[in-house]
Amino acid sequence: MITAKYITPPEECTGCALCANVCGHNAIRMAWSKEGFLVPQVNLDTCINCGACVKACPAQPVHLEELSRGAEDTLPPSPYGGWNTEKDTHLASSSGGIFTALAEQVFEAGGCVFGVVWENKVTARFTKAENKEELAGMRGSKYTQAVPGMVYREVKAELKKGRHVLFCGTSCQVYALKRYLRKDYENLLLIDILCHGVPSRNLLQSYIREMESTAGKELARIQFRDKAGNWQRYQVTKIFSDGSTLSHVNRED
């Protein structure tokens, strides 16, 4: 298999995987670069040079110019604050638990929810939840780049069935979904997670190795925004395979 270097320069790529989803010949797959970021790889044996991936790519200069022009004509949104009044859900969530409240409304309408869960202690991935039990893994901040897979195709398939759909992702992923759908759907609810930027997956892997080496035992998972004790100074809590934990205030970790 011969692969191209990139669709858009790697330093401009957000790893949204829109290119892989729009490719009608499945010639594109997302892979981890040596720097630890998701980038597309094109199988030139399968690619027919139709240009669909380049045309769709949100990082192309022409699309960035369109966004800038559109922002000038857009009224600022009205801000509201809110939180989930169910205490356990509130505490189990990174922020106020609004995601869970909205998801439950979608389930009651017979819909489904797309969000991010941990596949393992290093990799986060998009998946679909059909009930409250499957929703639990989507709660909580995951400070790593999530693998989109073919989630935009899955969302469209559910929307075409007439189902209500809730999609929760970072702004670049939400924008990629909107570009993939190419029209508005009344039965689609979108949540943008306003992130601080995406760290390299290599950093997380290195951090985990250091934690395991220091503790002398395997790390099972990390809770990045543990509100136990004090929400204002939340903790980063490491949960080890033997059930023991190690916590540090976020700014001291």
C-alpha positions as YAML, in Angstrom:
chain: A
units: angstrom
residues:
- id: 1
  name: MET
  ca: [0.00, 0.00, 0.00]
- id: 2
  name: ILE
  ca: [1.34, 3.43, -1.00]
- id: 3
  name: THR
  ca: [0.30, 6.30, 1.25]
- id: 4
  name: ALA
  ca: [0.41, 10.04, 0.60]
- id: 5
  name: LYS
  ca: [2.08, 12.31, 3.12]
- id: 6
  name: TYR
  ca: [-0.97, 14.44, 3.90]
- id: 7
  name: ILE
  ca: [-4.20, 16.04, 2.66]
- id: 8
  name: THR
  ca: [-3.49, 19.29, 4.44]
- id: 9
  name: PRO
  ca: [-0.18, 20.15, 6.17]
- id: 10
  name: PRO
  ca: [0.03, 18.19, 9.44]
- id: 11
  name: GLU
  ca: [0.49, 21.34, 11.50]
- id: 12
  name: GLU
  ca: [-2.88, 22.59, 10.20]
- id: 13
  name: CYS
  ca: [-4.76, 19.27, 10.55]
- id: 14
  name: THR
  ca: [-7.17, 18.94, 13.49]
- id: 15
  name: GLY
  ca: [-7.50, 15.15, 13.14]
- id: 16
  name: CYS
  ca: [-11.27, 15.50, 12.75]
- id: 17
  name: ALA
  ca: [-11.38, 12.55, 10.27]
- id: 18
  name: LEU
  ca: [-13.90, 14.26, 7.99]
- id: 19
  name: CYS
  ca: [-11.71, 13.29, 5.02]
- id: 20
  name: ALA
  ca: [-11.94, 9.59, 5.93]
- id: 21
  name: ASN
  ca: [-15.72, 9.81, 6.33]
- id: 22
  name: VAL
  ca: [-16.35, 11.52, 2.96]
- id: 23
  name: CYS
  ca: [-14.09, 9.19, 0.96]
- id: 24
  name: GLY
  ca: [-16.37, 7.00, -1.13]
- id: 25
  name: HIS
  ca: [-13.65, 4.43, -1.71]
- id: 26
  name: ASN
  ca: [-12.50, 4.14, 1.91]
- id: 27
  name: ALA
  ca: [-8.98, 5.05, 0.80]
- id: 28
  name: ILE
  ca: [-8.23, 7.13, 3.90]
- id: 29
  name: ARG
  ca: [-7.51, 5.98, 7.43]
- id: 30
  name: MET
  ca: [-6.50, 7.99, 10.47]
- id: 31
  name: ALA
  ca: [-3.17, 7.06, 12.07]
- id: 32
  name: TRP
  ca: [-1.03, 8.36, 14.92]
- id: 33
  name: SER
  ca: [1.89, 10.46, 13.72]
- id: 34
  name: LYS
  ca: [5.31, 10.17, 15.31]
- id: 35
  name: GLU
  ca: [4.49, 13.42, 17.15]
- id: 36
  name: GLY
  ca: [1.41, 11.77, 18.69]
- id: 37
  name: PHE
  ca: [-1.43, 13.34, 16.70]
- id: 38
  name: LEU
  ca: [-4.11, 11.83, 14.46]
- id: 39
  name: VAL
  ca: [-3.41, 12.45, 10.77]
- id: 40
  name: PRO
  ca: [-4.95, 10.96, 7.60]
- id: 41
  name: GLN
  ca: [-3.10, 8.43, 5.46]
- id: 42
  name: VAL
  ca: [-4.25, 7.93, 1.87]
- id: 43
  name: ASN
  ca: [-3.96, 4.58, 0.12]
- id: 44
  name: LEU
  ca: [-2.91, 5.67, -3.36]
- id: 45
  name: ASP
  ca: [-3.71, 2.22, -4.72]
- id: 46
  name: THR
  ca: [-7.38, 2.79, -3.86]
- id: 47
  name: CYS
  ca: [-7.60, 6.59, -4.25]
- id: 48
  name: ILE
  ca: [-9.21, 7.78, -7.52]
- id: 49
  name: ASN
  ca: [-8.10, 11.43, -7.07]
- id: 50
  name: CYS
  ca: [-11.67, 12.69, -6.92]
- id: 51
  name: GLY
  ca: [-10.67, 15.50, -4.55]
- id: 52
  name: ALA
  ca: [-13.58, 14.97, -2.17]
- id: 53
  name: CYS
  ca: [-11.27, 14.88, 0.86]
- id: 54
  name: VAL
  ca: [-9.52, 18.14, -0.01]
- id: 55
  name: LYS
  ca: [-12.83, 19.83, -0.84]
- id: 56
  name: ALA
  ca: [-14.31, 18.83, 2.52]
- id: 57
  name: CYS
  ca: [-11.25, 19.50, 4.72]
- id: 58
  name: PRO
  ca: [-12.11, 22.30, 7.19]
- id: 59
  name: ALA
  ca: [-8.42, 23.28, 7.47]
- id: 60
  name: GLN
  ca: [-8.17, 24.34, 3.83]
- id: 61
  name: PRO
  ca: [-7.52, 28.13, 3.57]
- id: 62
  name: VAL
  ca: [-10.67, 28.74, 1.51]
- id: 63
  name: HIS
  ca: [-12.83, 27.25, 4.29]
- id: 64
  name: LEU
  ca: [-11.10, 29.28, 7.00]
- id: 65
  name: GLU
  ca: [-11.80, 32.43, 4.98]
- id: 66
  name: GLU
  ca: [-15.47, 31.44, 4.70]
- id: 67
  name: LEU
  ca: [-15.66, 31.02, 8.47]
- id: 68
  name: SER
  ca: [-14.12, 34.45, 9.05]
- id: 69
  name: ARG
  ca: [-16.58, 36.11, 6.70]
- id: 70
  name: GLY
  ca: [-19.53, 34.28, 8.24]
- id: 71
  name: ALA
  ca: [-18.55, 35.34, 11.77]
- id: 72
  name: GLU
  ca: [-18.93, 39.03, 10.83]
- id: 73
  name: ASP
  ca: [-22.60, 38.51, 9.99]
- id: 74
  name: THR
  ca: [-23.45, 36.32, 12.99]
- id: 75
  name: LEU
  ca: [-25.07, 37.71, 16.11]
- id: 76
  name: PRO
  ca: [-23.38, 36.61, 19.35]
- id: 77
  name: PRO
  ca: [-25.28, 33.80, 21.10]
- id: 78
  name: SER
  ca: [-27.10, 34.44, 24.36]
- id: 79
  name: PRO
  ca: [-25.25, 32.78, 27.26]
- id: 80
  name: TYR
  ca: [-26.99, 30.77, 29.96]
- id: 81
  name: GLY
  ca: [-25.64, 28.88, 32.95]
- id: 82
  name: GLY
  ca: [-27.02, 25.65, 34.31]
- id: 83
  name: TRP
  ca: [-26.37, 22.46, 36.23]
- id: 84
  name: ASN
  ca: [-27.95, 19.09, 36.85]
- id: 85
  name: THR
  ca: [-30.02, 19.08, 40.04]
- id: 86
  name: GLU
  ca: [-29.38, 15.35, 40.58]
- id: 87
  name: LYS
  ca: [-26.44, 15.37, 43.01]
- id: 88
  name: ASP
  ca: [-24.81, 12.06, 41.99]
- id: 89
  name: THR
  ca: [-24.87, 12.99, 38.30]
- id: 90
  name: HIS
  ca: [-23.54, 16.46, 39.11]
- id: 91
  name: LEU
  ca: [-20.59, 15.02, 41.04]
- id: 92
  name: ALA
  ca: [-19.86, 12.34, 38.43]
- id: 93
  name: SER
  ca: [-19.66, 14.96, 35.67]
- id: 94
  name: SER
  ca: [-16.73, 17.24, 34.90]
- id: 95
  name: SER
  ca: [-18.83, 20.39, 34.91]
- id: 96
  name: GLY
  ca: [-22.51, 20.77, 35.70]
- id: 97
  name: GLY
  ca: [-23.96, 17.56, 34.27]
- id: 98
  name: ILE
  ca: [-25.97, 19.29, 31.53]
- id: 99
  name: PHE
  ca: [-24.81, 16.68, 28.98]
- id: 100
  name: THR
  ca: [-26.54, 13.92, 30.96]
- id: 101
  name: ALA
  ca: [-29.76, 15.90, 31.30]
- id: 102
  name: LEU
  ca: [-29.92, 16.54, 27.54]
- id: 103
  name: ALA
  ca: [-29.01, 12.92, 26.76]
- id: 104
  name: GLU
  ca: [-31.82, 11.61, 28.94]
- id: 105
  name: GLN
  ca: [-34.30, 13.79, 27.05]
- id: 106
  name: VAL
  ca: [-33.03, 12.33, 23.77]
- id: 107
  name: PHE
  ca: [-33.38, 8.77, 25.09]
- id: 108
  name: GLU
  ca: [-36.96, 9.49, 26.16]
- id: 109
  name: ALA
  ca: [-37.69, 10.55, 22.58]
- id: 110
  name: GLY
  ca: [-36.33, 7.22, 21.32]
- id: 111
  name: GLY
  ca: [-33.04, 8.71, 20.17]
- id: 112
  name: CYS
  ca: [-29.36, 7.94, 20.64]
- id: 113
  name: VAL
  ca: [-26.26, 9.77, 21.83]
- id: 114
  name: PHE
  ca: [-22.78, 9.96, 20.31]
- id: 115
  name: GLY
  ca: [-19.90, 10.83, 22.61]
- id: 116
  name: VAL
  ca: [-16.41, 9.81, 23.70]
- id: 117
  name: VAL
  ca: [-15.43, 6.93, 26.01]
- id: 118
  name: TRP
  ca: [-12.10, 5.46, 27.05]
- id: 119
  name: GLU
  ca: [-11.18, 2.45, 24.92]
- id: 120
  name: ASN
  ca: [-8.23, 1.86, 27.22]
- id: 121
  name: LYS
  ca: [-6.12, 3.99, 29.56]
- id: 122
  name: VAL
  ca: [-4.48, 5.81, 26.62]
- id: 123
  name: THR
  ca: [-7.06, 5.91, 23.82]
- id: 124
  name: ALA
  ca: [-10.44, 7.68, 23.76]
- id: 125
  name: ARG
  ca: [-12.90, 6.90, 20.99]
- id: 126
  name: PHE
  ca: [-16.34, 7.98, 19.76]
- id: 127
  name: THR
  ca: [-19.17, 5.54, 20.30]
- id: 128
  name: LYS
  ca: [-22.97, 5.44, 20.39]
- id: 129
  name: ALA
  ca: [-25.12, 5.13, 23.52]
- id: 130
  name: GLU
  ca: [-28.67, 3.79, 23.37]
- id: 131
  name: ASN
  ca: [-29.50, 4.01, 27.09]
- id: 132
  name: LYS
  ca: [-28.47, 5.62, 30.39]
- id: 133
  name: GLU
  ca: [-26.18, 2.74, 31.31]
- id: 134
  name: GLU
  ca: [-24.09, 3.20, 28.16]
- id: 135
  name: LEU
  ca: [-23.96, 6.95, 28.81]
- id: 136
  name: ALA
  ca: [-21.83, 6.72, 31.98]
- id: 137
  name: GLY
  ca: [-18.52, 6.26, 30.13]
- id: 138
  name: MET
  ca: [-19.11, 9.43, 28.13]
- id: 139
  name: ARG
  ca: [-19.05, 11.61, 31.24]
- id: 140
  name: GLY
  ca: [-15.84, 13.20, 32.40]
- id: 141
  name: SER
  ca: [-13.09, 15.16, 30.68]
- id: 142
  name: LYS
  ca: [-10.65, 13.19, 28.56]
- id: 143
  name: TYR
  ca: [-7.57, 15.27, 27.91]
- id: 144
  name: THR
  ca: [-6.45, 13.48, 24.78]
- id: 145
  name: GLN
  ca: [-7.40, 13.46, 21.09]
- id: 146
  name: ALA
  ca: [-10.41, 11.21, 20.56]
- id: 147
  name: VAL
  ca: [-10.49, 8.82, 17.60]
- id: 148
  name: PRO
  ca: [-13.55, 9.77, 15.48]
- id: 149
  name: GLY
  ca: [-13.63, 6.64, 13.34]
- id: 150
  name: MET
  ca: [-16.64, 6.79, 10.98]
- id: 151
  name: VAL
  ca: [-18.86, 8.54, 13.51]
- id: 152
  name: TYR
  ca: [-20.17, 11.14, 11.05]
- id: 153
  name: ARG
  ca: [-21.47, 8.37, 8.80]
- id: 154
  name: GLU
  ca: [-23.14, 6.73, 11.81]
- id: 155
  name: VAL
  ca: [-24.79, 9.98, 12.88]
- id: 156
  name: LYS
  ca: [-26.21, 10.57, 9.41]
- id: 157
  name: ALA
  ca: [-27.57, 7.02, 9.24]
- id: 158
  name: GLU
  ca: [-29.48, 7.52, 12.50]
- id: 159
  name: LEU
  ca: [-30.78, 10.93, 11.41]
- id: 160
  name: LYS
  ca: [-32.09, 9.48, 8.14]
- id: 161
  name: LYS
  ca: [-34.09, 6.98, 10.19]
- id: 162
  name: GLY
  ca: [-35.84, 9.96, 11.76]
- id: 163
  name: ARG
  ca: [-34.28, 9.40, 15.19]
- id: 164
  name: HIS
  ca: [-33.31, 12.18, 17.56]
- id: 165
  name: VAL
  ca: [-29.53, 12.37, 17.88]
- id: 166
  name: LEU
  ca: [-27.27, 14.12, 20.37]
- id: 167
  name: PHE
  ca: [-23.64, 14.57, 19.30]
- id: 168
  name: CYS
  ca: [-21.05, 15.82, 21.76]
- id: 169
  name: GLY
  ca: [-17.51, 16.63, 20.65]
- id: 170
  name: THR
  ca: [-14.92, 19.38, 20.41]
- id: 171
  name: SER
  ca: [-15.71, 22.32, 18.14]
- id: 172
  name: CYS
  ca: [-13.60, 21.02, 15.25]
- id: 173
  name: GLN
  ca: [-15.46, 17.68, 15.40]
- id: 174
  name: VAL
  ca: [-18.87, 19.37, 15.56]
- id: 175
  name: TYR
  ca: [-17.94, 21.55, 12.59]
- id: 176
  name: ALA
  ca: [-16.72, 18.50, 10.68]
- id: 177
  name: LEU
  ca: [-20.06, 16.77, 11.30]
- id: 178
  name: LYS
  ca: [-21.98, 19.80, 10.03]
- id: 179
  name: ARG
  ca: [-19.85, 19.87, 6.88]
- id: 180
  name: TYR
  ca: [-20.45, 16.15, 6.38]
- id: 181
  name: LEU
  ca: [-24.25, 16.46, 6.75]
- id: 182
  name: ARG
  ca: [-24.38, 19.54, 4.46]
- id: 183
  name: LYS
  ca: [-27.80, 20.55, 5.81]
- id: 184
  name: ASP
  ca: [-29.55, 21.20, 9.11]
- id: 185
  name: TYR
  ca: [-31.58, 18.50, 10.85]
- id: 186
  name: GLU
  ca: [-34.32, 19.39, 13.32]
- id: 187
  name: ASN
  ca: [-33.73, 16.10, 15.11]
- id: 188
  name: LEU
  ca: [-30.01, 16.80, 15.72]
- id: 189
  name: LEU
  ca: [-28.71, 18.38, 18.91]
- id: 190
  name: LEU
  ca: [-25.04, 19.45, 19.01]
- id: 191
  name: ILE
  ca: [-22.80, 20.11, 22.00]
- id: 192
  name: ASP
  ca: [-19.45, 21.84, 21.49]
- id: 193
  name: ILE
  ca: [-16.81, 21.08, 24.10]
- id: 194
  name: LEU
  ca: [-14.67, 24.22, 24.20]
- id: 195
  name: CYS
  ca: [-11.25, 22.64, 24.65]
- id: 196
  name: HIS
  ca: [-7.93, 24.22, 25.64]
- id: 197
  name: GLY
  ca: [-6.13, 22.57, 22.73]
- id: 198
  name: VAL
  ca: [-5.12, 18.99, 22.08]
- id: 199
  name: PRO
  ca: [-2.00, 17.58, 23.76]
- id: 200
  name: SER
  ca: [0.09, 14.92, 22.07]
- id: 201
  name: ARG
  ca: [-0.93, 11.33, 22.81]
- id: 202
  name: ASN
  ca: [2.78, 10.68, 23.38]
- id: 203
  name: LEU
  ca: [2.64, 13.00, 26.40]
- id: 204
  name: LEU
  ca: [-0.17, 10.97, 27.97]
- id: 205
  name: GLN
  ca: [1.67, 7.70, 27.30]
- id: 206
  name: SER
  ca: [4.83, 9.10, 28.88]
- id: 207
  name: TYR
  ca: [2.86, 10.36, 31.89]
- id: 208
  name: ILE
  ca: [1.29, 6.92, 32.42]
- id: 209
  name: ARG
  ca: [4.65, 5.16, 32.19]
- id: 210
  name: GLU
  ca: [6.07, 7.53, 34.81]
- id: 211
  name: MET
  ca: [3.10, 7.00, 37.15]
- id: 212
  name: GLU
  ca: [3.38, 3.22, 36.85]
- id: 213
  name: SER
  ca: [7.15, 3.26, 37.34]
- id: 214
  name: THR
  ca: [6.88, 5.46, 40.44]
- id: 215
  name: ALA
  ca: [4.01, 3.49, 41.98]
- id: 216
  name: GLY
  ca: [5.33, 0.09, 40.94]
- id: 217
  name: LYS
  ca: [1.92, -1.07, 39.70]
- id: 218
  name: GLU
  ca: [-0.32, -0.82, 36.65]
- id: 219
  name: LEU
  ca: [-2.54, 2.19, 36.09]
- id: 220
  name: ALA
  ca: [-6.13, 1.34, 35.23]
- id: 221
  name: ARG
  ca: [-7.49, 4.80, 34.41]
- id: 222
  name: ILE
  ca: [-7.18, 8.52, 35.12]
- id: 223
  name: GLN
  ca: [-9.93, 10.81, 36.35]
- id: 224
  name: PHE
  ca: [-8.82, 14.21, 35.11]
- id: 225
  name: ARG
  ca: [-11.35, 16.34, 36.95]
- id: 226
  name: ASP
  ca: [-12.09, 14.59, 40.24]
- id: 227
  name: LYS
  ca: [-14.32, 16.88, 42.29]
- id: 228
  name: ALA
  ca: [-14.05, 14.88, 45.52]
- id: 229
  name: GLY
  ca: [-13.46, 17.32, 48.37]
- id: 230
  name: ASN
  ca: [-13.33, 20.59, 46.44]
- id: 231
  name: TRP
  ca: [-14.77, 21.46, 43.03]
- id: 232
  name: GLN
  ca: [-12.89, 24.74, 42.83]
- id: 233
  name: ARG
  ca: [-9.54, 22.94, 43.16]
- id: 234
  name: TYR
  ca: [-10.37, 19.68, 41.43]
- id: 235
  name: GLN
  ca: [-7.88, 16.84, 41.45]
- id: 236
  name: VAL
  ca: [-6.25, 14.54, 38.92]
- id: 237
  name: THR
  ca: [-6.84, 11.07, 40.34]
- id: 238
  name: LYS
  ca: [-4.95, 7.98, 39.20]
- id: 239
  name: ILE
  ca: [-6.79, 4.69, 39.79]
- id: 240
  name: PHE
  ca: [-4.50, 1.64, 39.82]
- id: 241
  name: SER
  ca: [-5.36, -1.96, 38.95]
- id: 242
  name: ASP
  ca: [-5.31, -2.98, 42.63]
- id: 243
  name: GLY
  ca: [-7.96, -0.37, 43.45]
- id: 244
  name: SER
  ca: [-5.61, 2.10, 45.12]
- id: 245
  name: THR
  ca: [-5.63, 5.78, 44.10]
- id: 246
  name: LEU
  ca: [-3.24, 8.70, 43.98]
- id: 247
  name: SER
  ca: [-4.52, 12.27, 43.70]
- id: 248
  name: HIS
  ca: [-2.98, 15.68, 43.16]
- id: 249
  name: VAL
  ca: [-4.60, 19.11, 42.88]
- id: 250
  name: ASN
  ca: [-4.82, 19.84, 39.16]
- id: 251
  name: ARG
  ca: [-2.28, 22.68, 39.15]
- id: 252
  name: GLU
  ca: [0.21, 20.59, 41.08]
- id: 253
  name: ASP
  ca: [0.11, 17.59, 38.77]
...
